[in-house]
Amino acid sequence: FMGSKTAPGADDNASGSANLLEAARILTMGTPPARTIEIYWYAGEEGGLLGSAEIAKDAKDKAKKVVGVLQLDMTLFAGSGEFTLGSMTDFTSQEMRDLLVQINRDYIGANIVEDKCGYGCSDHASWYRNGYPTLMPFEATVKGMNGNIHTARDTVSSTSNFRHSAMFTKIALAFLMSLSK
């Protein structure tokens, strides 16, 4: 997909991966949850959600009970303002977006702006297409997202906002704790 260009991926999507790793690290420090938590990293997102499509279809074929899917893709660029996030409404579920609003009210205090990608812009869409409840909080609105993704400029830089990104680890923890009871 990228040819010979270098695209380090600090934001797309190392930032979301780092949030998930930190949430997993913190969760292992407490009492094990009643439900199983699975964390996935997918291949072939930009090529058509290839990895997530296969995994989500396999889950559906096996009638796997999944109570919610959280997609953290890009979280490092506060392009709509620090602690303002985009809540994608396409290929996501109202009940999961309502849970995000509740989590935000109780724990985070961010500014949530509902927005749309306009297409299945990340791996949550594969799960949604297979009938699973999904949520995709995003670093900004689509209009405010990092313009350096898929380029050699997708690196940690002066525009990287780690406080903003840490908010997504908090969201992941609250989401996992809420759904794993």
Residue frames as a rotation matrix with the C-alpha (Angstrom) as fourth column:
PHE 1
0.565 0.825 0.000 0.00
0.825 -0.565 0.000 0.00
0.000 0.000 -1.000 0.00
MET 2
0.752 -0.282 -0.596 2.66
0.049 -0.878 0.477 2.51
-0.657 -0.388 -0.646 0.97
GLY 3
0.862 -0.504 0.053 5.19
0.062 0.001 -0.998 1.56
0.503 0.864 0.033 -1.70
SER 4
0.031 -0.952 -0.303 8.69
0.757 0.221 -0.616 2.62
0.653 -0.210 0.728 -0.78
LYS 5
0.063 0.040 0.997 7.62
-0.324 -0.944 0.059 5.60
0.944 -0.327 -0.046 1.34
THR 6
-0.777 -0.321 -0.542 8.45
0.433 0.353 -0.830 5.59
0.457 -0.879 -0.135 5.02
ALA 7
0.084 0.818 0.569 5.46
-0.384 -0.500 0.776 6.03
0.920 -0.283 0.272 7.31
PRO 8
-0.815 -0.579 -0.007 6.56
-0.217 0.317 -0.923 5.57
0.537 -0.751 -0.384 10.94
GLY 9
-0.061 0.923 -0.381 2.98
0.231 0.384 0.894 5.61
0.971 -0.034 -0.236 12.24
ALA 10
-0.943 -0.322 -0.089 3.49
0.163 -0.211 -0.964 7.38
0.291 -0.923 0.251 15.57
ASP 11
-0.569 0.815 0.107 -0.15
-0.724 -0.435 -0.536 8.49
-0.390 -0.382 0.838 15.49
ASP 12
0.513 0.784 -0.351 -1.63
-0.851 0.411 -0.326 6.05
-0.111 0.466 0.878 12.94
ASN 13
0.487 0.799 0.352 -1.79
-0.329 -0.205 0.922 3.90
0.809 -0.565 0.163 14.83
ALA 14
-0.406 -0.712 -0.573 0.94
0.417 0.414 -0.809 3.46
0.813 -0.567 0.129 17.37
SER 15
-0.736 0.141 0.662 -0.88
-0.549 -0.696 -0.462 5.92
0.396 -0.704 0.590 19.62
GLY 16
0.347 0.932 0.103 -4.01
-0.864 0.275 0.423 3.76
0.366 -0.236 0.900 19.93
SER 17
0.402 -0.298 -0.866 -1.84
0.143 0.954 -0.263 0.67
0.905 -0.018 0.426 20.34
ALA 18
-0.705 -0.705 0.070 0.04
0.096 -0.194 -0.976 2.34
0.702 -0.682 0.204 23.21
ASN 19
-0.331 0.677 0.658 -3.25
-0.900 -0.436 -0.004 3.24
0.284 -0.593 0.753 24.89
LEU 20
0.655 0.625 -0.424 -4.41
-0.510 0.780 0.362 -0.38
0.557 -0.021 0.830 24.71
LEU 21
0.006 -0.743 -0.669 -1.11
0.343 0.630 -0.697 -1.72
0.939 -0.225 0.258 26.05
GLU 22
-0.823 -0.302 0.482 -1.24
-0.279 -0.524 -0.805 0.69
0.495 -0.797 0.347 28.98
ALA 23
0.092 0.929 0.357 -4.87
-0.954 -0.021 0.300 -0.21
0.287 -0.369 0.884 29.72
ALA 24
0.622 0.087 -0.778 -3.96
-0.088 0.995 0.041 -3.91
0.778 0.043 0.626 29.64
ARG 25
-0.455 -0.866 -0.208 -0.98
0.221 0.117 -0.968 -3.30
0.863 -0.487 0.139 31.95
ILE 26
-0.667 0.261 0.698 -3.18
-0.691 -0.568 -0.447 -1.50
0.280 -0.781 0.559 34.48
LEU 27
0.409 0.904 -0.125 -5.92
-0.804 0.422 0.418 -4.15
0.431 -0.071 0.900 34.29
THR 28
0.254 -0.367 -0.895 -3.44
0.141 0.929 -0.341 -6.91
0.957 -0.040 0.288 35.14
MET 29
-0.751 -0.589 0.299 -2.71
-0.152 -0.286 -0.946 -5.16
0.643 -0.756 0.125 38.44
GLY 30
-0.396 0.695 0.600 -6.23
-0.918 -0.284 -0.277 -5.69
-0.022 -0.660 0.751 39.79
THR 31
-0.255 0.456 0.853 -8.77
-0.232 0.827 -0.512 -8.42
-0.939 -0.329 -0.105 40.29
PRO 32
-0.974 -0.093 0.205 -9.36
0.162 0.342 0.926 -10.40
-0.157 0.935 -0.318 37.11
PRO 33
-0.519 0.830 -0.201 -12.61
-0.847 -0.532 -0.008 -9.37
-0.114 0.166 0.979 35.41
ALA 34
-0.043 0.624 0.780 -15.60
-0.304 0.736 -0.605 -11.73
-0.952 -0.264 0.158 35.23
ARG 35
0.921 0.369 0.127 -15.58
0.029 0.259 -0.965 -11.61
-0.389 0.892 0.228 31.43
THR 36
0.103 -0.880 0.463 -12.75
0.857 0.315 0.407 -12.32
-0.505 0.355 0.787 29.03
ILE 37
0.669 -0.039 -0.742 -11.07
-0.290 -0.933 -0.213 -9.29
-0.684 0.358 -0.635 27.48
GLU 38
0.285 -0.572 0.769 -9.42
0.857 0.512 0.064 -9.74
-0.431 0.641 0.636 24.10
ILE 39
0.409 -0.268 -0.872 -7.15
-0.316 -0.938 0.141 -7.16
-0.856 0.218 -0.468 22.51
TYR 40
0.526 -0.146 0.838 -6.43
0.737 0.570 -0.363 -7.36
-0.425 0.808 0.407 18.79
TRP 41
-0.119 -0.515 -0.849 -3.96
-0.438 -0.740 0.510 -5.76
-0.891 0.433 -0.137 16.42
TYR 42
0.651 0.544 0.529 -4.97
0.243 0.511 -0.825 -6.22
-0.719 0.666 0.200 12.81
ALA 43
-0.639 -0.762 0.108 -3.07
0.297 -0.114 0.948 -6.44
-0.710 0.638 0.299 9.55
GLY 44
-0.754 0.200 0.626 -4.31
0.648 0.068 0.758 -4.86
0.109 0.977 -0.181 6.35
GLU 45
-0.089 0.759 -0.645 -6.46
0.571 -0.492 -0.657 -2.02
-0.816 -0.427 -0.390 7.67
GLU 46
-0.183 -0.031 -0.983 -5.56
-0.485 -0.867 0.118 0.39
-0.855 0.498 0.143 4.88
GLY 47
-0.949 -0.207 -0.239 -5.89
-0.310 0.469 0.827 -2.46
-0.059 0.858 -0.510 2.36
GLY 48
-0.311 0.918 -0.246 -9.59
-0.479 0.072 0.875 -2.88
0.821 0.390 0.417 3.18
LEU 49
0.090 0.321 0.943 -9.88
-0.996 0.056 0.076 -3.89
-0.028 -0.945 0.324 6.86
LEU 50
0.053 -0.086 -0.995 -8.56
-0.565 0.819 -0.101 -7.32
0.824 0.567 -0.005 5.88
GLY 51
-0.809 -0.461 -0.366 -7.44
0.011 0.610 -0.792 -8.65
0.588 -0.645 -0.489 9.27
SER 52
-0.800 0.545 0.250 -10.37
-0.429 -0.229 -0.874 -7.37
-0.419 -0.807 0.417 11.27
ALA 53
0.022 0.829 -0.558 -12.85
-0.988 0.102 0.113 -8.58
0.150 0.550 0.822 8.63
GLU 54
-0.196 -0.176 -0.965 -11.50
-0.254 0.959 -0.123 -12.11
0.947 0.221 -0.233 8.98
ILE 55
-0.954 -0.223 -0.198 -11.47
0.129 0.289 -0.949 -12.07
0.269 -0.931 -0.247 12.79
ALA 56
-0.609 0.787 0.098 -14.94
-0.677 -0.451 -0.581 -10.54
-0.413 -0.420 0.808 13.13
LYS 57
0.100 0.631 -0.769 -16.43
-0.877 0.421 0.231 -12.98
0.469 0.652 0.596 10.60
ASP 58
-0.499 -0.359 -0.789 -14.82
0.009 0.908 -0.419 -15.88
0.867 -0.216 -0.449 12.45
ALA 59
-0.974 0.187 0.126 -16.34
-0.153 -0.140 -0.978 -14.61
-0.166 -0.972 0.165 15.72
LYS 60
-0.192 0.961 -0.200 -19.77
-0.952 -0.231 -0.199 -14.43
-0.238 0.152 0.959 14.08
ASP 61
0.001 0.143 -0.990 -19.39
-0.619 0.777 0.112 -17.89
0.785 0.612 0.090 12.48
LYS 62
-0.661 -0.322 -0.678 -18.55
0.289 0.725 -0.625 -19.31
0.693 -0.609 -0.386 15.92
ALA 63
0.417 0.900 0.131 -21.44
0.311 -0.276 0.909 -17.36
0.854 -0.338 -0.395 17.55
LYS 64
-0.508 -0.699 -0.503 -18.94
0.769 -0.105 -0.630 -15.74
0.388 -0.707 0.591 19.89
LYS 65
0.659 0.721 -0.215 -20.60
0.731 -0.547 0.408 -13.50
0.177 -0.426 -0.887 22.46
VAL 66
-0.603 -0.780 0.170 -18.97
0.735 -0.625 -0.263 -10.08
0.312 -0.034 0.950 22.27
VAL 67
0.223 0.758 -0.612 -20.56
0.923 -0.366 -0.116 -7.43
-0.312 -0.540 -0.782 24.49
GLY 68
0.920 0.096 -0.380 -18.64
-0.004 -0.967 -0.254 -4.52
-0.392 0.235 -0.889 22.97
VAL 69
0.261 -0.840 0.475 -15.79
0.965 0.209 -0.161 -3.57
0.036 0.501 0.865 20.66
LEU 70
0.753 -0.163 -0.638 -13.65
0.043 -0.955 0.294 -0.50
-0.657 -0.249 -0.711 21.29
GLN 71
0.492 -0.608 0.624 -11.48
0.840 0.144 -0.522 0.74
0.227 0.781 0.582 18.42
LEU 72
0.662 -0.425 -0.618 -8.59
-0.014 -0.831 0.557 3.03
-0.750 -0.360 -0.555 19.31
ASP 73
0.672 -0.381 0.635 -6.85
0.732 0.212 -0.648 4.04
0.112 0.900 0.422 16.12
MET 74
-0.284 -0.738 0.612 -5.40
0.542 -0.651 -0.532 7.53
0.791 0.180 0.585 16.38
THR 75
0.652 0.539 -0.534 -5.20
0.718 -0.211 0.663 9.42
0.245 -0.816 -0.524 19.71
LEU 76
-0.053 -0.877 -0.478 -2.05
0.953 -0.187 0.238 11.57
-0.298 -0.443 0.845 19.69
PHE 77
-0.852 -0.244 0.463 -3.11
0.436 -0.820 0.370 14.69
0.290 0.517 0.806 17.77
ALA 78
-0.298 0.745 -0.597 -5.48
0.706 -0.248 -0.663 17.11
-0.642 -0.619 -0.452 19.50
GLY 79
-0.854 -0.183 0.487 -6.56
0.512 -0.460 0.725 18.70
0.091 0.869 0.486 16.22
SER 80
0.035 0.914 0.404 -9.98
0.441 -0.376 0.815 19.79
0.897 0.150 -0.417 17.51
GLY 81
0.214 -0.073 0.974 -8.54
-0.721 -0.685 0.107 21.03
0.659 -0.725 -0.199 20.81
GLU 82
-0.817 -0.564 -0.121 -7.00
-0.304 0.599 -0.741 19.31
0.491 -0.569 -0.660 23.79
PHE 83
-0.870 0.454 0.190 -9.46
0.095 0.533 -0.841 16.87
-0.483 -0.714 -0.507 25.40
THR 84
0.135 0.878 -0.459 -11.89
-0.799 -0.178 -0.575 17.17
-0.586 0.444 0.677 22.49
LEU 85
-0.792 -0.362 0.491 -12.55
-0.072 0.855 0.514 13.88
-0.606 0.372 -0.703 20.78
GLY 86
-0.373 0.663 -0.649 -14.62
-0.898 -0.082 0.433 12.77
0.234 0.744 0.626 17.85
SER 87
-0.431 0.348 0.832 -17.15
-0.234 0.848 -0.476 10.03
-0.872 -0.400 -0.284 18.51
MET 88
-0.898 0.044 -0.438 -17.72
-0.432 0.107 0.896 8.35
0.086 0.993 -0.077 15.17
THR 89
-0.191 0.933 0.304 -21.41
-0.673 0.101 -0.733 7.67
-0.715 -0.344 0.609 14.59
ASP 90
0.521 0.345 -0.781 -21.09
-0.821 0.453 -0.348 5.56
0.234 0.822 0.519 11.44
PHE 91
0.176 -0.346 -0.922 -20.36
-0.093 0.926 -0.366 1.87
0.980 0.150 0.130 11.93
THR 92
-0.936 -0.346 0.067 -20.81
-0.098 0.073 -0.993 2.31
0.339 -0.935 -0.102 15.69
SER 93
-0.270 0.847 -0.459 -23.65
0.707 0.498 0.502 1.45
0.653 -0.189 -0.733 18.04
GLN 94
0.178 0.444 0.878 -25.83
-0.226 -0.850 0.476 3.91
0.958 -0.283 -0.051 19.90
GLU 95
0.955 0.232 -0.184 -25.54
0.109 0.303 0.947 1.94
0.276 -0.924 0.264 23.16
MET 96
0.222 -0.947 -0.230 -21.74
0.975 0.223 0.023 2.07
0.029 -0.229 0.973 23.00
ARG 97
-0.403 -0.308 0.862 -21.78
0.378 -0.914 -0.149 5.81
0.833 0.266 0.485 22.22
ASP 98
0.592 0.663 0.458 -24.14
-0.235 -0.402 0.885 6.27
0.771 -0.632 -0.082 25.18
LEU 99
0.770 -0.405 -0.492 -21.67
0.637 0.519 0.570 4.34
0.025 -0.752 0.658 27.35
LEU 100
-0.278 -0.898 0.341 -18.91
0.855 -0.394 -0.339 6.72
0.438 0.197 0.877 26.18
VAL 101
-0.030 0.350 0.936 -21.05
-0.115 -0.932 0.345 9.69
0.993 -0.097 0.069 27.22
GLN 102
0.919 0.391 -0.045 -21.61
-0.030 0.184 0.982 8.08
0.392 -0.902 0.181 30.65
ILE 103
0.397 -0.863 -0.313 -17.90
0.917 0.386 0.099 7.25
0.036 -0.326 0.945 31.06
ASN 104
-0.361 -0.525 0.771 -17.03
0.550 -0.787 -0.278 10.77
0.753 0.324 0.573 30.05
ARG 105
0.371 0.603 0.707 -19.50
-0.269 -0.659 0.703 12.27
0.889 -0.450 -0.082 32.52
ASP 106
0.983 0.123 -0.135 -18.31
0.073 0.416 0.907 10.05
0.168 -0.901 0.400 35.38
TYR 107
0.596 -0.802 -0.045 -14.54
0.604 0.411 0.683 9.92
-0.529 -0.434 0.729 34.81
ILE 108
-0.095 -0.750 0.655 -13.07
0.994 -0.033 0.106 11.88
-0.058 0.661 0.748 31.90
GLY 109
0.314 0.320 -0.894 -14.65
0.396 -0.900 -0.183 15.32
-0.863 -0.296 -0.409 31.39
ALA 110
-0.764 -0.586 0.269 -13.75
0.448 -0.183 0.875 15.61
-0.464 0.789 0.403 27.71
ASN 111
-0.112 0.685 -0.720 -15.60
-0.673 -0.585 -0.453 17.49
-0.731 0.434 0.526 25.01
ILE 112
-0.519 0.023 0.854 -17.23
0.430 0.871 0.238 14.85
-0.738 0.491 -0.462 22.78
VAL 113
-0.232 0.411 -0.881 -18.20
-0.780 -0.620 -0.084 15.87
-0.582 0.668 0.465 19.25
GLU 114
0.269 0.381 0.885 -20.24
0.234 0.865 -0.444 13.40
-0.934 0.326 0.143 17.22
ASP 115
-0.095 -0.407 -0.908 -18.78
-0.850 -0.442 0.287 12.99
-0.518 0.800 -0.304 13.75
LYS 116
0.825 0.332 0.458 -18.69
-0.040 0.842 -0.538 10.57
-0.564 0.426 0.707 10.80
CYS 117
-0.364 -0.915 0.173 -15.89
0.056 0.164 0.985 9.10
-0.930 0.368 -0.008 8.77
GLY 118
0.166 0.517 -0.840 -18.26
-0.868 -0.328 -0.374 8.63
-0.469 0.790 0.394 5.85
TYR 119
0.356 -0.111 -0.928 -16.97
-0.536 0.789 -0.300 5.08
0.766 0.604 0.221 5.26
GLY 120
0.969 -0.059 -0.239 -15.62
0.213 0.692 0.690 2.15
0.125 -0.720 0.683 7.28
CYS 121
0.637 -0.719 0.279 -12.52
-0.486 -0.655 -0.578 4.12
0.599 0.232 -0.767 8.26
SER 122
-0.413 -0.800 0.435 -11.13
-0.886 0.243 -0.394 1.70
0.209 -0.548 -0.810 10.82
ASP 123
-0.849 -0.125 -0.513 -11.40
-0.161 0.987 0.027 -1.86
0.503 0.106 -0.858 12.07
HIS 124
-0.716 0.671 0.194 -14.51
-0.224 0.042 -0.974 -1.29
-0.661 -0.741 0.120 14.19
ALA 125
-0.119 0.702 -0.702 -16.50
-0.974 -0.219 -0.054 -1.34
-0.191 0.678 0.710 10.92
SER 126
-0.577 -0.141 -0.804 -15.72
-0.437 0.885 0.158 -5.05
0.690 0.443 -0.573 10.44
TRP 127
-0.953 0.229 -0.197 -17.23
0.292 0.526 -0.799 -5.90
-0.079 -0.819 -0.568 13.81
TYR 128
-0.475 0.810 -0.344 -20.25
-0.484 -0.567 -0.666 -3.66
-0.735 -0.150 0.662 13.21
ARG 129
-0.244 0.338 -0.909 -20.88
-0.942 0.140 0.305 -5.33
0.230 0.931 0.284 9.84
ASN 130
-0.630 -0.036 -0.776 -20.93
-0.017 0.999 -0.032 -8.67
0.776 -0.007 -0.630 11.67
GLY 131
0.288 0.953 -0.097 -23.55
0.172 0.048 0.984 -7.49
0.942 -0.300 -0.150 14.15
TYR 132
-0.049 -0.376 -0.925 -21.40
0.970 0.202 -0.134 -6.56
0.237 -0.904 0.355 17.14
PRO 133
0.921 0.375 -0.105 -21.76
0.389 -0.874 0.292 -3.36
0.018 -0.309 -0.951 19.22
THR 134
0.025 -0.968 0.251 -18.90
0.958 -0.048 -0.282 -1.00
0.285 0.247 0.926 18.49
LEU 135
0.885 0.108 -0.452 -17.38
0.273 -0.909 0.316 2.30
-0.377 -0.403 -0.834 19.59
MET 136
0.101 -0.895 0.435 -14.71
0.958 -0.030 -0.284 4.47
0.267 0.446 0.854 18.01
PRO 137
0.847 -0.011 -0.532 -13.59
0.207 -0.915 0.348 7.52
-0.490 -0.404 -0.772 19.94
PHE 138
0.445 -0.638 0.629 -11.10
0.834 0.038 -0.551 9.40
0.327 0.769 0.549 17.78
GLU 139
-0.398 -0.792 -0.463 -8.37
0.907 -0.417 -0.066 11.96
-0.141 -0.446 0.884 18.44
ALA 140
-0.792 0.167 -0.588 -10.40
-0.184 -0.982 -0.031 14.78
-0.583 0.084 0.808 16.89
THR 141
0.520 0.851 -0.078 -13.17
-0.255 0.068 -0.965 15.35
-0.815 0.521 0.252 14.42
VAL 142
0.443 -0.341 0.829 -12.36
0.801 0.566 -0.195 14.04
-0.403 0.750 0.524 10.95
LYS 143
0.827 -0.085 0.555 -11.78
0.276 -0.800 -0.533 17.63
0.489 0.594 -0.638 9.83
GLY 144
0.709 -0.529 0.467 -9.30
-0.696 -0.635 0.336 18.16
0.119 -0.562 -0.818 12.69
MET 145
0.910 -0.330 0.251 -7.41
0.216 0.894 0.394 14.87
-0.354 -0.304 0.884 12.42
ASN 146
0.113 -0.983 -0.142 -3.66
-0.102 -0.154 0.983 14.58
-0.988 -0.096 -0.118 11.92
GLY 147
0.854 0.213 -0.474 -2.79
-0.443 -0.178 -0.879 15.42
-0.271 0.961 -0.058 8.34
ASN 148
-0.036 -0.978 -0.205 0.58
-0.998 0.024 0.057 13.69
-0.051 0.207 -0.977 8.58
ILE 149
0.213 0.119 0.970 -0.70
-0.316 0.947 -0.047 10.11
-0.925 -0.297 0.239 8.67
HIS 150
0.763 0.015 0.646 0.56
0.472 0.670 -0.573 7.78
-0.442 0.742 0.504 5.94
THR 151
0.781 -0.569 0.258 3.62
-0.135 -0.557 -0.820 10.01
0.610 0.605 -0.511 5.48
ALA 152
-0.045 -0.910 -0.412 7.17
0.632 0.293 -0.717 10.18
0.773 -0.293 0.562 6.76
ARG 153
-0.567 -0.130 0.814 5.98
-0.341 -0.862 -0.375 13.03
0.750 -0.490 0.444 9.04
ASP 154
0.625 0.780 -0.020 3.84
-0.333 0.290 0.897 10.71
0.705 -0.554 0.441 11.21
THR 155
-0.260 -0.802 -0.538 6.39
0.494 0.368 -0.788 10.88
0.830 -0.471 0.300 14.01
VAL 156
0.428 0.245 -0.870 6.46
0.886 -0.305 0.350 12.10
-0.179 -0.920 -0.348 17.59
SER 157
-0.401 -0.488 0.775 6.82
0.653 -0.746 -0.132 15.86
0.642 0.453 0.618 17.25
SER 158
-0.999 0.001 -0.047 5.88
0.030 -0.756 -0.654 19.15
-0.037 -0.655 0.755 18.85
THR 159
-0.387 0.921 -0.048 2.28
-0.796 -0.308 0.521 18.56
0.465 0.240 0.852 17.71
SER 160
-0.294 0.244 -0.924 2.06
0.303 0.941 0.152 15.27
0.906 -0.236 -0.351 19.64
ASN 161
-0.176 0.335 0.926 -0.08
-0.814 -0.578 0.055 15.66
0.553 -0.744 0.375 22.74
PHE 162
-0.694 -0.216 -0.687 0.49
0.064 0.932 -0.358 12.89
0.717 -0.292 -0.632 25.25
ARG 163
-0.872 0.479 0.102 -1.95
-0.212 -0.182 -0.960 14.33
-0.441 -0.859 0.260 27.81
HIS 164
-0.068 0.851 -0.520 -4.65
-0.984 -0.145 -0.108 14.20
-0.167 0.504 0.847 25.15
SER 165
-0.197 -0.083 -0.977 -3.66
-0.541 0.840 0.038 10.65
0.818 0.536 -0.210 24.21
ALA 166
-0.975 -0.215 -0.061 -3.68
-0.060 0.517 -0.854 9.51
0.215 -0.829 -0.516 27.86
MET 167
-0.393 0.909 0.136 -7.38
-0.833 -0.289 -0.472 10.38
-0.390 -0.299 0.871 27.94
PHE 168
0.219 0.484 -0.847 -7.97
-0.832 0.546 0.096 7.42
0.509 0.684 0.522 25.58
THR 169
-0.690 -0.441 -0.574 -6.27
-0.019 0.803 -0.595 5.03
0.724 -0.400 -0.563 28.00
LYS 170
-0.877 0.430 0.215 -8.71
-0.313 -0.172 -0.934 6.24
-0.364 -0.886 0.286 30.65
ILE 171
0.018 0.904 -0.428 -11.60
-0.995 -0.025 -0.093 5.70
-0.095 0.428 0.899 28.24
ALA 172
-0.120 -0.128 -0.984 -10.35
-0.479 0.876 -0.055 2.19
0.869 0.465 -0.167 27.46
LEU 173
-0.948 -0.273 -0.161 -10.04
0.013 0.472 -0.881 1.32
0.317 -0.838 -0.444 31.14
ALA 174
-0.602 0.785 0.146 -13.52
-0.564 -0.288 -0.774 2.58
-0.565 -0.548 0.617 31.98
PHE 175
0.103 0.603 -0.791 -14.98
-0.965 0.254 0.068 0.86
0.242 0.756 0.608 28.91
LEU 176
-0.369 -0.337 -0.866 -13.32
-0.250 0.934 -0.256 -2.46
0.895 0.122 -0.429 29.78
MET 177
-0.999 0.014 0.043 -14.25
-0.039 0.191 -0.981 -2.25
-0.022 -0.982 -0.190 33.45
SER 178
-0.355 0.933 -0.060 -17.87
-0.831 -0.345 -0.437 -1.38
-0.429 -0.105 0.897 32.59
LEU 179
0.318 0.541 -0.779 -18.31
-0.891 0.450 -0.051 -4.22
0.323 0.710 0.626 30.11
SER 180
-0.375 -0.565 -0.735 -16.27
-0.321 0.823 -0.468 -6.90
0.870 0.060 -0.490 31.86
LYS 181
-0.563 0.227 0.795 -18.41
-0.817 -0.006 -0.577 -7.12
-0.127 -0.974 0.189 34.99
